[in-house]
Structures are given as C-alpha cells and as structure tokens.
Amino acid sequence: MIDDENNRLGRQVEKVLQMARLEKKDFKLNLELLDIHEIIENAIENIKLLVEKRGGSITCDLHASRTNLKTDEVHMTNILNNLLDNANKYSPEDPVINIRTENVGTGIKMTISDKGIGMNKEALKKIFDKFYRVSTGNLHDVKGFGLGLSYVKTMVHALGGEISVSSIPQKGSKFEIYFPQNNE
C-alpha cells in the first residue's frame, strides 16, 4: 500500500511540474491532422472497463461529418482521458457518460456529459483552478490533487479551442469543447 501511494504521489509531483511548464508556455505541440473520432474511440476504450466495473455505461453520438482536426494527439488524448475519468469518479454509482460530436460553423464541438454528483455555482467558478477539488461530502474515495481540469483548460486553449462547463447538483455535468477546423 505504501508503494502504491508513493507511486501515486510521484505521478502527482510530475503533474505539478508539468503544470509549471505549461504556465510558462515551456512546451511544444506536435500538431498533426488527425481524425478526432479515432482519438475519442481510443479514449473510450481506455476507461470503458472501469465504467462497466461500476455498473455504468458510456455512449457515443459521433455526429460530426468533418472530423479532421490539426491537433496534438498526446495532449488531446489526455484532455479526453481527464474528462472521462472525472465523469466516472464523480458519479456515485452506475455512471452514465455520453460523448457527442457535431460540426458547428467551421469547427467541431465535443460534449462530454455525465449524470454524476454535479456542481453548484460556486464550484463552477473555480473548477478550472489549479488544486481545486469539488467536495464530495464525507467521502474520501475520489483521489487526486485538482490538477486535471486546470491542465484540460490550459491545453484546450493552447490547441486553439474553447471550453465551458454547465452543471446541476445531483443531476450531472456537461463539458463542451469547441475547436475551429480552418486547418483541414
């Protein structure tokens, strides 16, 4: 148990150092023209077993017809993994997660929604702040240091996108990410 916790803390230290580099814009993007649906499907495969193990489901409504996006595969994968992981972690039981894509104007919008614990207006104001974590009451089963969504917002912006979130306590959360596709 000590070994596992030591490894987890080591990964968190790496995340803190990575966030410092991101804040200084001390990183390079490896931009390639990629199919966003392939990246989404791979991210779903990574978390599907964890969601199903908890009795939940993850569904896709991939409606975008223009799916090529000039992006960094590693960072885009990390963005999706963070959002899907949070949707799973912050769902008390039987997680219900949906990913949707659609073309909007000259871009693509991705929506990741869940039916988890949701957030109040005060939490929504802070959700992208470094080290902020939504309170889960007296539960201590949600591990993390509050770095995931800060990373997500930083990288979405670095990749030329925008992110927003809406949420209702005890009903769930919805993250919307928009990327222009003027680079096809």
ABEGO torsion letter per residue (X at the ends): XAAAAAAAAAAAAAAAAAAAAAAAGBBBBBBBBBBAAAAAAAAAAAAAAAAAAAGBBBBBBBABABABBBBBAAAAAAAAAAAAAAAAAABABGBBBBBBBBBBEABBBBBBBBABAEBBAAAAAAAABBGBBBBAEABAABBEAGAAAAAAAAAAAAAGBBBBBBBBBGAEBBBBBBBBAAAX
